[in-house]
Structures are given as structure tokens and as C-alpha cells.
């Protein structure tokens, strides 16, 4: 397999001539927490305010968390790793995910910037609101968003923290193999479960 360009510099490569657009492509890793923890809190408040039972809330919350894990896998495998042919589409691919594979240690491009995460979260909210019974989305969406936050923050940690052992070391090894051995496998970031189910896992894990 041909080796692609990879830089381990933690500095950010410039992607846009416009300073404004460039600023929208970078974000500190705590920003998603600042934005979306209040979303979880507000949805939870209105869920109970509108009469959603505690048991129903917990069930929908866990369902949202579960659906996020599948969404994470599908987005990463079929959207972020879809490589188009048109030059303009290749440019979009680089902006959304290619830059991360070329510069995997770029500390300001390891979590999704609000310029992308807020529109995506809004779109998913309206989708779930259209599919779920009344008020159920107020339990489901917080679980989905918590799953996203776990994914985003764990992705940053995987690239910048040195785990000594256990679960997180295995998660880091799984993702590093995706970056440095075979980008056509190992699409799960926060969990390898869907890689195992859809047979995109690494056949033999390396010790690290």
C-alpha cells in the first residue's frame, strides 16, 4: 500500500487565504464541551418539564447514545473517507477530513469546529424530531450529543495523551493503526464495535 504524506507536527497548516475562514477551521478541544453540555442540560430540563417519564427518558437517552456510535462509524467510513474525483470535491474532502490524515497531530483540528458541529447537530435534531414521537427527542438527543462529545474529546486524547494500559490504550492502538497502517480499516474512534460487526477491523492488532 502506498504511503501517504503524514506530518507529526502539532502546528496547524494553513487551509484558507481568508483569515476569517481559517479561524473557523480551528478550535480548542474544550469548546465542544462549552457549547453542547448546556444543550444536554436544556433538553433534559424540557424533557421532564413536558412530562417525559424518568424511565422513558433513560431509555431514550441510552438509545441516542447507541445510535451515535453507529452514526460515528457511518460518517467516518462512508462520508469522511469517500474520495471524489472532481478537483473542487477533493478540496472539500481535504478540508473535512484529508487534512487530519495529513496532519494527525494538529492540536487545533482534532475536534469538530462549531462552524461544522452546530449545523450538523441542528440537522440531526430536526431529523430525530421528525422521526420520534412527541417529546421523545428531548431524551434521545441528549444521549446522541453525549456520544458525540465522548467521541470528540476522546479523539483529541487519543492523539495527545499517552495511555499506559487498559481500555484507552487499546482504543488508541486501534485508531493509530487506522492512521499509520491502513486507513481503509478501523473507522470506529470511540469504540471498535462496529468495525467488528461490519468486518472493517484489523485482522491482527499490533502491540504498542
C-alpha positions, 0 to 999 in steps of 0.5 A, a space after each residue: 500500500 502506498 504511503 501517504 504524506 503524514 506530518 507529526 507536527 502539532 502546528 496547524 497548516 494553513 487551509 484558507 487565504 481568508 483569515 476569517 475562514 481559517 479561524 473557523 477551521 480551528 478550535 480548542 478541544 474544550 469548546 465542544 464541551 462549552 457549547 453542547 453540555 448546556 444543550 444536554 442540560 436544556 433538553 433534559 430540563 424540557 424533557 421532564 418539564 413536558 412530562 417525559 417519564 424518568 424511565 422513558 427518558 433513560 431509555 431514550 437517552 441510552 438509545 441516542 447514545 447507541 445510535 451515535 456510535 453507529 452514526 460515528 462509524 457511518 460518517 467516518 467510513 462512508 462520508 469522511 473517507 469517500 474520495 471524489 474525483 472532481 478537483 473542487 470535491 477533493 478540496 472539500 474532502 481535504 478540508 473535512 477530513 484529508 487534512 487530519 490524515 495529513 496532519 494527525 497531530 494538529 492540536 487545533 483540528 482534532 475536534 469538530 469546529 462549531 462552524 461544522 458541529 452546530 449545523 450538523 447537530 441542528 440537522 440531526 435534531 430536526 431529523 430525530 424530531 421528525 422521526 420520534 414521537 412527541 417529546 421523545 427527542 428531548 431524551 434521545 438527543 441528549 444521549 446522541 450529543 453525549 456520544 458525540 462529545 465522548 467521541 470528540 474529546 476522546 479523539 483529541 486524547 487519543 492523539 495527545 495523551 499517552 495511555 499506559 494500559 487498559 481500555 484507552 490504550 487499546 482504543 488508541 492502538 486501534 485508531 493509530 493503526 487506522 492512521 499509520 497502517 491502513 486507513 481503509 480499516 478501523 473507522 470506529 474512534 470511540 469504540 471498535 464495535 462496529 468495525 467488528 460487526 461490519 468486518 472493517 477491523 484489523 485482522 491482527 492488532 499490533 502491540 504498542 
